[in-house]
Amino acid sequence: MSPGEFTLNVILTFLLAGYLLWRYSDLYRQRVLVSLSVLIAWYFSFLIIFILPLDISQTVHRSCKAQINQSEPIIVSYQINPNPSILNTTVGLDSISSTTPASIAANISSNTSNTTNTAEVITNNTTLNAGGIITNSVEERNATTINNTVTDDDGSIGVLREDRCNTPDSILGDYVIYDLWRIVYWSSQLLTWLILPVIQSFSQAGEFTFWGKLRTSLRDNAIYYCSYLLIAIILLIYIYTNSSLHMNLNELKAVAAAASNTWGLTLLVFMLGYGLVEVPTELWNSSKPGVKLTQAYFKVSKIWSEKSNAEGDLEDVLETVELASRQVDRGGQFREFIDVILGKVPTELIERVKHRNAGNSMQLDITEKLLANLHRRTNFALQAHKRTQAQWDEIVERVFDLEDQYDNLTNIDRIYRHQHQATKKRSWFRTIYTPSLEWYWRCLACPLLFKVLAFSAAFMSAMLTWSEVTFFVKSPPLSFFALFISGASANHNYAAIEWISFLSICYMCICAYYTIFRVRVLNYYYLASNHQSDEYTLLFSGALLSRLTPPLCLNFLSLIHMDSHVLGDDRPETAYTRVMGHMDVVSIVSDYFNIYFPILLLVLTCATYMNIGSRLLSTLGFQQFLTSDETSGEFVDEGKELIKREKRRRERLRTREV
C-alpha cells in the first residue's frame, strides 16, 4: 500500500479549490456559509477528477490478477518439513529472500532425510498446506510470502511464479477509495439538490431577519422540492405495486443515483456538443490577434449596452428607495430597514439619484413588505451592476492588450511597446522580461503555441466525438480511449493509465464548463477574477460542478469500457461505479439513452461547427458575432468608438492626477 500519491492529490486538490475561491470571490465581504459551501462543492468536484484515475489503475490491476487466476496455472515447488526447527535453524527468513528456489530446496534436503520433494500444478487461487491439502486462499494457509517463496508456519515452503501484473505505485486498499466516493458523491448530491439552492435564494431574499430570509428561500424552492417529492412518490408506488420488482434500500439508492446521472448526462450532451467545437476554435482564433481584436470590439459594444441597462435599472430602483428614505423619519419604525438598503449602495450613486429625484413628491405606502421587495430588487440590481462593471473593466483591458499585440506585429526593431508605457511599473521581473524578449514571446511564440494547442484540442475533440458515438460497440472496440487504456493495461503501465485518464477527463470538463460560462444564459452568471464574482454566481457554479462532474466521469468510464454493464460482462468494476451505480438501472436509459445520446451529440457538434445556433439566436434578436453579417460589423465599429472614448476618459483622469 502506497498512500503517498493519493494523499498528495487530496492536498493539491484542496489547494486548487482554495486558490480559485480566493481568486474569484471576496472572502472578506461575503457570508462565511457561502464561502464554505462553494469550497466544499468545488473541492469534491475536483477531487473526483484527481482521484478517479487512481481508481481506474487499481481496477486494471485487479482485473489483471483476476484474469491470471482464471486462465493460467502456477507451478508450485514445495517441501514438507516435519521438523520446523530444522528450517528455522538452517534456512532463515533473511537467507530465503536472497536465495533461489532451487538452492532453498537443496539446502533443506541436505539437512533432513525425512523430507519429500513433490511438484504439483495448481491454479493461481489455490495453495497447498503442510499436509498437502489444497486450500482456496492464502489466508487459510497463514503463509508468509517473501519474493517468490511462500513459507508456512509449520515449515512448508512453496515457490510461486513471479506476479506479472506489476503492482501500481499508487495502490491502496479498495475500501479507502470506496469510502471516499461514498462521502464525496452523497455530500455533493446533498449540496447540489438541497443546500445550495436554499443558500442561493437566501442570498437574494429581501427580508431583514434570518428567519424571514430562510422562510422566503424555502418558499422559492418549494416548487422544485414538491416536484422531486412527487416523482419519488410515483416511483415508490410503481416499485411497490410491481410484483417483479423487489428493491432494498441500496437498490433504491442506485435508482436515485441513476436518475440524477441521467439528468446530468442529458444536459452534458448540449454542453459537450458546443464545447467540443468552440474550444479548438477559440484556441485557433487566439493565434490570430487581428481576429481576436475584432471579436473583442464586438463584445465591447454588447457589454456597454448591458452595462448601461444595468445602471438604468439600478437608478430606477434607487429612486424608489430614496423616496422611501425621505418619507421615513429618523428613529421611525422602518428606518433601520432603509439604512440596511442604503448601506449596500455606493454613496456616489445615492447622491446622483438625489439630484435626479429632487422634484419628485410621490408618496409611498411604506410597509415592511414593500421594503422587503425593494431590498430584493436592490440586491438583483446591484448584482447586475457589479457583474457588468467587472465585465466592462475586463474587456477594456483585454482590448488594450490585443491592440498592443496587433500593433507590435509590424515592429521592425522587434521591441514590444505598450500604449500606456508610463503606467507599466518597473520591477525585477521587467529586468528579465525585457521588451525585446516580450516581443518574441507575444508576437512569435504565443501564436505558434496557440496553433499547436488548437490542433491538439481539435484532435482530442474528434477522438471524443468518435468515442461517444461508438462507446457501446464492444467487439471490436472502436472507442479510442478504450484502446489507449487497453494498450497501457496490456503493458501494465499504470502511470500511463492514470495520465491518459486525468488529461481526458480534464479536457471533457473544459469543453463542458466552457459552454456554461461562455454562453451565460441571459448573461446572468459570470465568474469574474480579482474578487469580483457575486455570491449567486459562485453558488451556481458550485451546484453546477456538483451536479455534472459525477455523470461526466461516469460517461468517461463508459468510453474506456470500464463500466461492466456497458460491455455486459463480469469484469471487475471501479469503486466509483459501485457507489454511483450504472446507467442501465432505469430501463428507459438502457433501452433508449445509449442509442440517442451519441446521435444527439453528433447533431449538436455539426450544428455548432456550421454556426446554426448563432444564426438562429441572431434571427431571434440575440446578436451574435458572425463575420458575414453586416449588423456584426456595425457592432464592431461601435466598439472601436467606445474604446476611443474610454482612452480619452482615462487620459483625462491621468492628467488630473499628475
C-alpha positions as CSV (number, residue, x, y, z in Angstrom):
1,M,0.0,0.0,0.0
2,S,1.3,3.4,-1.0
3,P,-0.8,6.3,0.1
4,G,1.7,9.0,-0.9
5,E,0.2,9.8,-4.3
6,F,-3.3,9.6,-3.0
7,T,-2.5,12.0,-0.1
8,L,-0.7,14.4,-2.5
9,N,-3.7,14.5,-4.8
10,V,-6.1,15.2,-1.9
11,I,-3.9,18.1,-0.7
12,L,-3.3,19.6,-4.2
13,T,-7.0,19.4,-4.9
14,F,-7.8,21.3,-1.7
15,L,-5.2,23.9,-2.5
16,L,-6.5,24.3,-6.0
17,A,-10.1,24.8,-4.8
18,G,-9.0,27.2,-2.1
19,Y,-6.9,29.3,-4.6
20,L,-9.8,29.6,-7.1
21,L,-12.2,30.6,-4.3
22,W,-9.8,33.3,-3.2
23,R,-9.3,34.5,-6.7
24,Y,-12.9,34.7,-7.8
25,S,-14.7,35.6,-4.5
26,D,-14.5,38.3,-1.9
27,L,-13.9,36.3,1.2
28,Y,-13.8,39.3,3.5
29,R,-17.3,40.6,2.5
30,Q,-19.4,37.5,1.5
31,R,-21.1,35.2,4.0
32,V,-19.0,32.5,5.7
33,L,-21.7,29.9,4.8
34,V,-21.5,30.8,1.2
35,S,-17.7,30.5,1.1
36,L,-17.7,27.2,2.9
37,S,-20.4,25.7,0.7
38,V,-18.7,26.8,-2.5
39,L,-15.4,25.5,-1.3
40,I,-16.8,22.1,-0.4
41,A,-18.7,21.9,-3.8
42,W,-15.6,22.8,-5.8
43,Y,-13.3,20.6,-3.7
44,F,-15.4,17.5,-4.0
45,S,-15.9,18.0,-7.8
46,F,-12.2,18.5,-8.4
47,L,-11.4,15.5,-6.1
48,I,-13.4,13.2,-8.5
49,I,-11.2,14.3,-11.4
50,F,-8.0,13.8,-9.5
51,I,-8.8,10.5,-7.7
52,L,-10.7,8.7,-10.4
53,P,-7.5,7.9,-12.4
54,L,-6.1,6.1,-9.4
55,D,-9.3,4.1,-9.1
56,I,-9.0,3.1,-12.7
57,S,-5.4,2.0,-12.4
58,Q,-6.3,-0.1,-9.3
59,T,-9.2,-1.7,-11.2
60,V,-7.0,-2.6,-14.1
61,H,-4.6,-4.2,-11.6
62,R,-7.4,-6.2,-10.0
63,S,-8.7,-7.2,-13.5
64,C,-5.2,-8.4,-14.4
65,K,-4.9,-10.6,-11.3
66,A,-8.4,-12.0,-11.8
67,Q,-7.7,-12.9,-15.4
68,I,-4.5,-14.7,-14.5
69,N,-6.3,-16.5,-11.7
70,Q,-8.9,-17.8,-14.1
71,S,-6.7,-18.7,-17.1
72,E,-3.1,-19.5,-16.1
73,P,-1.8,-22.2,-13.7
74,I,1.1,-21.7,-11.3
75,I,3.8,-24.3,-10.8
76,V,4.5,-24.6,-7.1
77,S,7.6,-26.4,-5.9
78,Y,7.3,-27.2,-2.2
79,Q,8.9,-29.3,0.5
80,I,7.3,-30.7,3.6
81,N,9.5,-30.4,6.6
82,P,8.2,-32.5,9.6
83,N,10.6,-30.6,11.9
84,P,10.1,-26.8,11.6
85,S,13.0,-26.2,13.8
86,I,15.4,-27.5,11.2
87,L,14.1,-24.9,8.7
88,N,14.4,-22.2,11.3
89,T,18.0,-23.1,12.1
90,T,19.0,-23.9,8.5
91,V,17.2,-21.5,6.3
92,G,16.3,-18.2,7.9
93,L,14.0,-15.6,6.5
94,D,16.9,-13.3,5.6
95,S,18.5,-16.0,3.5
96,I,15.2,-17.0,1.8
97,S,14.8,-13.6,0.4
98,S,18.1,-13.7,-1.4
99,T,18.2,-17.4,-2.3
100,T,17.0,-19.1,-5.4
101,P,14.2,-21.7,-5.1
102,A,16.5,-24.5,-6.2
103,S,19.1,-23.7,-3.6
104,I,16.5,-23.5,-0.8
105,A,15.2,-26.9,-1.7
106,A,18.8,-28.3,-1.9
107,N,19.6,-26.7,1.5
108,I,16.6,-28.2,3.3
109,S,17.1,-31.5,1.6
110,S,20.6,-31.7,2.8
111,N,19.6,-31.1,6.5
112,T,16.9,-33.7,6.8
113,S,16.3,-37.2,5.4
114,N,12.6,-37.3,6.2
115,T,11.6,-34.7,3.7
116,T,9.9,-35.5,0.4
117,N,10.1,-33.4,-2.8
118,T,7.0,-33.1,-4.9
119,A,5.7,-30.8,-7.5
120,E,2.1,-30.0,-8.4
121,V,0.4,-27.8,-10.9
122,I,-2.4,-25.9,-9.3
123,T,-4.5,-22.9,-10.2
124,N,-3.5,-19.5,-9.1
125,N,-6.3,-19.2,-6.5
126,T,-5.3,-22.4,-4.7
127,T,-2.4,-23.3,-2.4
128,L,-1.1,-26.4,-0.6
129,N,-0.9,-26.6,3.2
130,A,1.7,-28.5,5.1
131,G,-0.2,-31.8,4.8
132,G,-0.5,-31.5,1.0
133,I,-4.2,-30.5,1.2
134,I,-5.4,-28.0,-1.3
135,T,-6.9,-24.8,0.1
136,N,-8.5,-21.9,-1.6
137,S,-6.9,-18.8,-0.2
138,V,-3.7,-17.5,1.2
139,E,-5.4,-16.6,4.4
140,E,-6.3,-20.3,5.0
141,R,-2.6,-21.2,4.8
142,N,-1.5,-18.4,7.1
143,A,1.5,-18.1,4.9
144,T,4.3,-15.5,4.7
145,T,5.4,-14.6,1.1
146,I,8.9,-13.4,0.5
147,N,9.8,-12.6,-3.1
148,N,8.8,-15.8,-4.9
149,T,8.9,-18.0,-1.8
150,V,6.0,-19.0,0.4
151,T,6.8,-20.3,3.9
152,D,4.1,-21.8,6.1
153,D,4.2,-21.6,9.8
154,D,4.8,-25.4,10.1
155,G,7.9,-25.2,7.8
156,S,6.4,-26.0,4.4
157,I,7.9,-24.0,1.5
158,G,6.2,-23.1,-1.8
159,V,8.0,-21.3,-4.6
160,L,5.5,-19.2,-6.5
161,R,5.8,-17.8,-10.0
162,E,6.5,-14.0,-10.1
163,D,3.4,-11.8,-10.3
164,R,3.3,-10.4,-13.8
165,C,0.7,-7.7,-13.1
166,N,3.2,-5.2,-11.7
167,T,1.5,-3.7,-8.7
168,P,1.0,0.1,-9.3
169,D,2.8,2.5,-7.1
170,S,-0.4,4.2,-6.1
171,I,-2.1,1.0,-4.9
172,L,-4.4,1.4,-2.0
173,G,-6.9,-0.7,-0.1
174,D,-10.0,-0.8,-2.1
175,Y,-12.1,0.3,0.8
176,V,-10.2,3.6,1.0
177,I,-11.4,4.9,-2.4
178,Y,-14.8,3.3,-2.0
179,D,-15.5,5.1,1.3
180,L,-14.1,8.3,-0.2
181,W,-16.6,8.0,-3.2
182,R,-19.5,7.5,-0.8
183,I,-18.6,10.6,1.1
184,V,-17.9,12.7,-2.0
185,Y,-20.9,11.6,-4.0
186,W,-23.7,11.8,-1.5
187,S,-22.3,15.0,0.0
188,S,-22.2,16.6,-3.4
189,Q,-25.8,15.4,-4.1
190,L,-27.0,16.9,-0.8
191,L,-25.3,20.2,-1.7
192,T,-26.5,20.5,-5.2
193,W,-30.1,19.5,-4.7
194,L,-30.9,20.8,-1.3
195,I,-28.3,23.1,0.4
196,L,-27.0,25.3,-2.4
197,P,-30.4,26.2,-3.9
198,V,-31.6,27.3,-0.5
199,I,-28.5,29.4,0.1
200,Q,-28.9,30.9,-3.4
201,S,-32.4,32.1,-2.6
202,F,-31.3,33.1,0.9
203,S,-28.6,35.4,-0.5
204,Q,-31.2,37.2,-2.7
205,A,-34.0,37.4,-0.2
206,G,-35.2,40.9,0.7
207,E,-36.3,40.2,4.3
208,F,-34.3,41.8,7.1
209,T,-34.2,38.9,9.5
210,F,-32.5,35.5,9.3
211,W,-35.8,33.6,9.7
212,G,-37.5,35.8,7.2
213,K,-34.8,35.1,4.6
214,L,-35.0,31.4,5.3
215,R,-38.7,31.3,5.0
216,T,-38.6,33.1,1.7
217,S,-35.8,30.8,0.4
218,L,-37.8,27.7,1.3
219,R,-40.9,29.1,-0.3
220,D,-39.0,29.9,-3.5
221,N,-37.6,26.4,-3.7
222,A,-40.9,24.7,-2.7
223,I,-41.9,24.1,-6.3
224,Y,-38.7,22.2,-7.0
225,Y,-38.9,20.2,-3.8
226,C,-42.5,19.3,-4.5
227,S,-41.7,18.1,-8.0
228,Y,-38.9,16.0,-6.6
229,L,-41.1,14.6,-3.9
230,L,-43.9,13.8,-6.4
231,I,-41.5,12.0,-8.7
232,A,-40.2,10.0,-5.7
233,I,-43.7,9.1,-4.6
234,I,-44.7,7.9,-8.0
235,L,-41.5,5.8,-8.3
236,L,-42.1,4.2,-4.9
237,I,-45.7,3.4,-5.8
238,Y,-44.6,1.8,-9.0
239,I,-42.0,-0.3,-7.3
240,Y,-44.4,-1.3,-4.6
241,T,-47.2,-2.3,-7.0
242,N,-44.9,-4.1,-9.5
243,S,-44.5,-7.7,-8.2
244,S,-41.4,-8.2,-10.3
245,L,-39.5,-5.5,-8.5
246,H,-38.3,-6.2,-5.0
247,M,-35.8,-3.4,-4.2
248,N,-34.0,-2.9,-0.9
249,L,-32.5,0.3,0.3
250,N,-29.3,0.0,-1.6
251,E,-31.1,-0.7,-4.9
252,L,-33.3,2.4,-4.3
253,K,-30.2,4.4,-3.8
254,A,-28.9,3.1,-7.1
255,V,-32.1,4.1,-8.9
256,A,-31.9,7.6,-7.4
257,A,-28.2,7.9,-8.4
258,A,-29.1,6.7,-12.0
259,A,-31.9,9.3,-12.2
260,S,-29.6,12.1,-11.2
261,N,-26.8,10.9,-13.5
262,T,-29.3,10.7,-16.5
263,W,-30.4,14.3,-15.9
264,G,-26.7,15.4,-15.7
265,L,-25.8,13.5,-18.9
266,T,-28.7,14.9,-20.8
267,L,-27.5,18.4,-20.0
268,L,-23.9,17.3,-20.7
269,V,-24.8,16.4,-24.3
270,F,-25.7,20.0,-25.0
271,M,-22.7,21.4,-23.3
272,L,-20.2,19.0,-25.0
273,G,-21.8,19.5,-28.4
274,Y,-20.9,23.2,-28.2
275,G,-17.6,23.0,-26.3
276,L,-16.0,20.2,-28.4
277,V,-16.1,22.6,-31.4
278,E,-15.7,26.0,-29.7
279,V,-12.7,25.2,-27.6
280,P,-10.4,24.4,-30.6
281,T,-11.9,27.3,-32.5
282,E,-11.2,29.7,-29.6
283,L,-7.6,28.5,-29.4
284,W,-7.2,28.9,-33.2
285,N,-8.6,32.4,-33.2
286,S,-6.3,33.3,-30.2
287,S,-3.3,32.6,-32.6
288,K,-4.7,35.5,-34.8
289,P,-4.5,38.8,-32.9
290,G,-6.5,40.6,-35.6
291,V,-9.4,38.2,-35.4
292,K,-9.5,38.3,-31.6
293,L,-9.3,42.1,-31.6
294,T,-12.4,42.3,-34.0
295,Q,-14.3,39.9,-31.7
296,A,-13.3,42.0,-28.7
297,Y,-14.6,45.2,-30.3
298,F,-17.9,43.3,-30.8
299,K,-18.1,42.3,-27.2
300,V,-17.3,45.9,-26.1
301,S,-20.4,47.1,-27.8
302,K,-22.6,44.4,-26.3
303,I,-21.2,44.8,-22.8
304,W,-21.6,48.5,-22.9
305,S,-25.3,48.1,-23.8
306,E,-25.7,45.6,-20.9
307,K,-23.8,47.9,-18.5
308,S,-26.0,50.9,-19.4
309,N,-29.2,48.9,-18.9
310,A,-27.9,47.6,-15.6
311,E,-27.1,51.2,-14.4
312,G,-30.5,52.4,-15.6
313,D,-32.3,49.6,-13.7
314,L,-30.3,50.3,-10.5
315,E,-31.1,54.0,-10.7
316,D,-34.8,53.3,-11.1
317,V,-34.8,51.1,-8.0
318,L,-32.7,53.6,-6.0
319,E,-35.2,56.4,-6.9
320,T,-37.9,54.4,-5.1
321,V,-35.5,53.7,-2.2
322,E,-34.7,57.4,-1.9
323,L,-38.4,58.4,-1.9
324,A,-39.0,55.9,0.9
325,S,-36.0,57.2,2.8
326,R,-37.3,60.8,2.7
327,Q,-40.7,59.6,4.0
328,V,-39.3,57.7,6.9
329,D,-38.1,60.0,9.7
330,R,-35.0,59.4,11.8
331,G,-35.8,57.0,14.5
332,G,-39.0,55.9,12.7
333,Q,-40.4,52.4,12.7
334,F,-38.8,51.3,9.4
335,R,-35.7,53.5,9.5
336,E,-33.3,50.6,10.2
337,F,-34.6,48.7,7.2
338,I,-34.0,51.8,5.0
339,D,-30.5,52.1,6.4
340,V,-29.8,48.4,5.6
341,I,-30.7,49.0,1.9
342,L,-28.7,52.3,1.6
343,G,-25.7,50.7,3.3
344,K,-25.3,48.4,0.3
345,V,-25.3,51.2,-2.3
346,P,-22.2,53.3,-3.2
347,T,-22.5,56.8,-1.9
348,E,-22.0,58.4,-5.4
349,L,-25.0,56.6,-6.8
350,I,-27.2,57.8,-3.9
351,E,-26.1,61.4,-4.4
352,R,-26.7,61.1,-8.2
353,V,-30.2,59.8,-7.6
354,K,-31.0,62.5,-5.0
355,H,-30.3,65.2,-7.6
356,R,-32.5,63.5,-10.2
357,N,-35.2,62.8,-7.7
358,A,-35.3,66.3,-6.1
359,G,-38.6,67.3,-7.6
360,N,-40.4,64.0,-7.1
361,S,-43.1,64.3,-4.5
362,M,-44.8,61.0,-4.9
363,Q,-46.0,59.4,-1.7
364,L,-45.4,55.7,-0.9
365,D,-47.4,53.4,1.4
366,I,-44.4,52.3,3.5
367,T,-44.8,48.7,4.8
368,E,-42.3,46.1,5.8
369,K,-43.4,44.0,2.8
370,L,-42.7,47.0,0.4
371,L,-39.3,47.5,1.9
372,A,-38.5,43.8,1.7
373,N,-39.4,43.9,-2.0
374,L,-37.3,47.0,-2.5
375,H,-34.4,45.2,-0.8
376,R,-34.7,42.2,-3.1
377,R,-34.9,44.4,-6.2
378,T,-31.9,46.3,-5.0
379,N,-29.9,43.1,-4.5
380,F,-30.6,42.0,-8.0
381,A,-29.9,45.4,-9.5
382,L,-26.6,45.8,-7.6
383,Q,-25.6,42.3,-8.7
384,A,-26.2,43.1,-12.3
385,H,-24.4,46.4,-12.0
386,K,-21.4,44.8,-10.4
387,R,-21.3,42.0,-12.9
388,T,-21.5,44.2,-16.0
389,Q,-18.9,46.7,-14.5
390,A,-16.5,43.8,-13.9
391,Q,-17.1,42.6,-17.5
392,W,-16.5,46.1,-18.8
393,D,-13.2,46.6,-17.0
394,E,-12.0,43.1,-18.1
395,I,-12.9,43.6,-21.8
396,V,-11.4,47.1,-21.9
397,E,-8.1,45.8,-20.6
398,R,-8.3,42.9,-23.0
399,V,-8.8,45.2,-25.9
400,F,-5.8,47.4,-24.9
401,D,-3.7,44.3,-24.7
402,L,-4.8,42.9,-28.1
403,E,-4.3,46.3,-29.7
404,D,-0.7,46.4,-28.3
405,Q,-0.1,42.9,-29.7
406,Y,-1.6,43.7,-33.1
407,D,0.3,46.9,-33.5
408,N,3.6,45.3,-32.4
409,L,3.4,42.6,-35.1
410,T,4.8,45.0,-37.6
411,N,7.6,46.4,-35.5
412,I,10.8,46.1,-37.5
413,D,13.0,46.7,-34.4
414,R,11.3,43.8,-32.6
415,I,10.8,45.9,-29.4
416,Y,7.4,45.5,-27.7
417,R,5.8,48.8,-26.9
418,H,2.7,49.4,-24.8
419,Q,0.1,52.2,-25.3
420,H,0.4,53.3,-21.7
421,Q,4.1,52.8,-21.0
422,A,4.0,55.2,-18.1
423,T,1.6,53.0,-16.2
424,K,3.8,50.0,-16.5
425,K,5.7,49.6,-13.3
426,R,9.3,48.6,-13.4
427,S,10.2,45.6,-11.3
428,W,12.8,42.8,-11.0
429,F,10.6,40.8,-13.4
430,R,10.8,43.6,-16.1
431,T,14.6,43.5,-15.9
432,I,14.4,39.8,-17.0
433,Y,11.4,40.1,-19.2
434,T,12.8,42.8,-21.5
435,P,10.8,44.5,-24.3
436,S,12.7,42.5,-26.8
437,L,12.0,39.2,-25.1
438,E,8.4,40.2,-24.7
439,W,8.1,40.8,-28.5
440,Y,9.4,37.4,-29.3
441,W,7.1,35.8,-26.8
442,R,3.9,37.7,-27.6
443,C,4.4,38.1,-31.4
444,L,6.1,34.8,-32.3
445,A,5.9,32.2,-29.6
446,C,2.3,32.7,-28.4
447,P,0.6,32.5,-31.8
448,L,2.6,29.3,-32.6
449,L,1.7,27.9,-29.2
450,F,-2.0,28.6,-29.6
451,K,-1.9,26.9,-33.0
452,V,-0.3,23.8,-31.5
453,L,-2.9,23.8,-28.7
454,A,-5.7,24.3,-31.3
455,F,-4.6,21.3,-33.3
456,S,-4.3,19.2,-30.2
457,A,-7.7,20.3,-29.0
458,A,-9.3,19.5,-32.4
459,F,-7.7,16.1,-32.3
460,M,-9.0,15.5,-28.8
461,S,-12.5,16.7,-29.8
462,A,-12.5,14.4,-32.9
463,M,-11.5,11.4,-30.8
464,L,-14.1,12.2,-28.1
465,T,-16.9,12.6,-30.6
466,W,-16.0,9.4,-32.3
467,S,-15.7,7.6,-29.0
468,E,-19.0,8.9,-27.7
469,V,-20.7,7.7,-30.9
470,T,-19.1,4.2,-30.7
471,F,-18.6,3.6,-27.0
472,F,-21.3,0.9,-26.9
473,V,-19.5,-1.3,-29.5
474,K,-17.8,-4.0,-27.6
475,S,-16.1,-6.1,-30.2
476,P,-14.0,-4.9,-31.8
477,P,-13.6,-1.8,-29.5
478,L,-13.9,1.4,-31.6
479,S,-13.5,3.9,-28.8
480,F,-10.1,5.5,-29.0
481,F,-9.9,5.9,-25.2
482,A,-10.8,2.3,-24.7
483,L,-7.9,1.3,-27.0
484,F,-5.5,3.6,-25.2
485,I,-6.4,2.2,-21.8
486,S,-6.3,-1.3,-23.1
487,G,-2.8,-0.9,-24.6
488,A,-1.5,0.6,-21.4
489,S,-3.1,-2.2,-19.4
490,A,-1.5,-4.9,-21.6
491,N,1.9,-3.4,-20.7
492,H,0.9,-2.9,-17.0
493,N,1.8,0.8,-17.4
494,Y,-0.3,2.2,-14.6
495,A,1.3,5.6,-14.8
496,A,0.2,5.9,-18.4
497,I,-3.3,4.8,-17.5
498,E,-3.6,7.5,-14.8
499,W,-2.2,10.3,-17.0
500,I,-4.4,9.3,-20.0
501,S,-7.5,9.2,-17.7
502,F,-6.7,12.5,-16.0
503,L,-6.0,14.5,-19.1
504,S,-9.0,13.1,-20.9
505,I,-11.4,13.9,-18.0
506,C,-9.8,17.4,-17.7
507,Y,-10.5,18.1,-21.4
508,M,-14.1,16.9,-21.2
509,C,-14.6,19.2,-18.2
510,I,-13.0,22.2,-20.0
511,C,-15.4,21.6,-23.0
512,A,-18.4,21.2,-20.8
513,Y,-17.9,24.1,-18.4
514,Y,-16.6,26.4,-21.1
515,T,-20.1,26.3,-22.6
516,I,-21.8,27.4,-19.4
517,F,-19.6,30.4,-18.7
518,R,-19.2,31.4,-22.4
519,V,-22.9,31.3,-23.3
520,R,-24.1,32.5,-19.9
521,V,-27.9,32.1,-20.1
522,L,-29.4,35.6,-20.1
523,N,-25.9,36.8,-19.1
524,Y,-26.8,36.3,-15.5
525,Y,-23.9,34.3,-14.2
526,Y,-20.3,35.5,-14.6
527,L,-17.2,34.3,-12.8
528,A,-15.0,37.4,-12.6
529,S,-11.5,37.2,-11.3
530,N,-9.9,39.7,-8.9
531,H,-12.5,39.0,-6.2
532,Q,-15.4,40.4,-8.4
533,S,-17.8,37.4,-8.5
534,D,-21.0,37.7,-6.7
535,E,-22.4,35.2,-4.2
536,Y,-25.2,34.0,-6.5
537,T,-22.8,33.1,-9.4
538,L,-20.4,31.3,-7.0
539,L,-23.2,29.2,-5.6
540,F,-24.5,28.5,-9.1
541,S,-21.0,27.3,-10.2
542,G,-20.7,25.1,-7.1
543,A,-24.1,23.5,-7.8
544,L,-23.3,23.0,-11.4
545,L,-20.0,21.3,-10.8
546,S,-21.5,19.0,-8.1
547,R,-24.4,18.1,-10.5
548,L,-22.4,17.5,-13.7
549,T,-19.0,16.2,-12.7
550,P,-20.1,12.8,-11.4
551,P,-22.1,11.8,-14.6
552,L,-19.3,13.2,-16.8
553,C,-16.8,10.9,-15.1
554,L,-19.3,8.0,-15.3
555,N,-19.5,8.7,-19.0
556,F,-15.8,8.6,-19.3
557,L,-15.7,5.2,-17.7
558,S,-18.1,4.1,-20.5
559,L,-15.8,5.5,-23.1
560,I,-12.9,3.4,-21.8
561,H,-15.1,0.3,-21.3
562,M,-14.7,0.3,-17.5
563,D,-18.4,0.1,-16.9
564,S,-19.2,-3.7,-16.8
565,H,-22.9,-3.0,-17.7
566,V,-21.9,-1.4,-20.9
567,L,-19.9,-4.4,-22.0
568,G,-22.3,-6.9,-20.4
569,D,-19.5,-9.0,-18.7
570,D,-18.3,-9.7,-15.2
571,R,-15.0,-7.9,-15.2
572,P,-14.0,-6.1,-12.0
573,E,-15.6,-2.6,-11.8
574,T,-14.3,0.5,-10.2
575,A,-15.2,1.6,-6.7
576,Y,-16.7,4.7,-8.4
577,T,-19.3,2.7,-10.3
578,R,-20.1,0.6,-7.2
579,V,-21.1,3.9,-5.5
580,M,-22.6,5.7,-8.5
581,G,-24.5,2.7,-9.9
582,H,-24.9,2.1,-13.6
583,M,-26.7,3.9,-16.3
584,D,-28.9,0.9,-17.2
585,V,-30.5,0.7,-13.8
586,V,-33.5,2.5,-15.3
587,S,-34.9,0.7,-18.3
588,I,-35.6,3.8,-20.3
589,V,-31.9,4.6,-20.1
590,S,-30.7,1.2,-21.1
591,D,-33.2,0.9,-24.0
592,Y,-33.0,4.4,-25.5
593,F,-30.4,6.7,-23.9
594,N,-27.4,4.8,-25.2
595,I,-28.8,5.0,-28.7
596,Y,-29.9,8.6,-28.9
597,F,-27.1,10.1,-26.7
598,P,-24.4,9.7,-29.4
599,I,-26.8,10.7,-32.2
600,L,-27.8,13.9,-30.4
601,L,-24.2,14.7,-29.6
602,L,-23.2,14.3,-33.2
603,V,-26.0,16.6,-34.4
604,L,-25.2,19.3,-31.9
605,T,-21.5,19.2,-32.8
606,C,-22.3,19.6,-36.5
607,A,-24.7,22.4,-35.8
608,T,-22.1,24.2,-33.7
609,Y,-19.5,23.8,-36.4
610,M,-21.9,25.4,-39.0
611,N,-22.9,28.2,-36.6
612,I,-26.5,27.2,-36.8
613,G,-27.2,28.1,-33.2
614,S,-25.6,31.6,-33.6
615,R,-27.5,32.3,-36.7
616,L,-30.8,31.2,-35.0
617,L,-30.1,33.4,-32.0
618,S,-29.2,36.3,-34.3
619,T,-32.5,35.9,-36.1
620,L,-34.4,35.9,-32.7
621,G,-32.7,39.2,-31.8
622,F,-29.9,37.9,-29.7
623,Q,-26.9,39.5,-31.5
624,Q,-24.1,37.0,-32.2
625,F,-20.7,37.6,-33.8
626,L,-20.9,36.5,-37.5
627,T,-18.2,37.5,-39.9
628,S,-20.6,37.7,-42.9
629,D,-23.3,39.7,-41.0
630,E,-23.5,43.5,-41.6
631,T,-25.0,44.1,-38.2
632,S,-21.9,42.5,-36.6
633,G,-19.8,45.0,-38.5
634,E,-21.8,47.8,-37.0
635,F,-21.3,46.5,-33.5
636,V,-17.5,46.2,-34.2
637,D,-17.4,49.9,-35.4
638,E,-19.4,51.0,-32.3
639,G,-16.9,49.0,-30.1
640,K,-14.0,50.9,-31.6
641,E,-15.6,54.2,-30.9
642,L,-16.3,53.2,-27.3
643,I,-12.7,52.2,-26.8
644,K,-11.5,55.5,-28.1
645,R,-13.9,57.3,-25.7
646,E,-12.6,55.2,-22.8
647,K,-9.0,56.0,-23.7
648,R,-9.8,59.7,-23.7
649,R,-11.5,59.4,-20.3
650,R,-8.6,57.6,-18.8
651,E,-6.2,60.1,-20.2
652,R,-8.1,63.0,-18.6
653,L,-8.0,61.2,-15.3
654,R,-4.3,60.6,-15.6
655,T,-3.7,64.2,-16.4
656,R,-5.6,65.4,-13.3
657,E,-3.6,63.0,-11.1
658,V,-0.4,64.5,-12.4
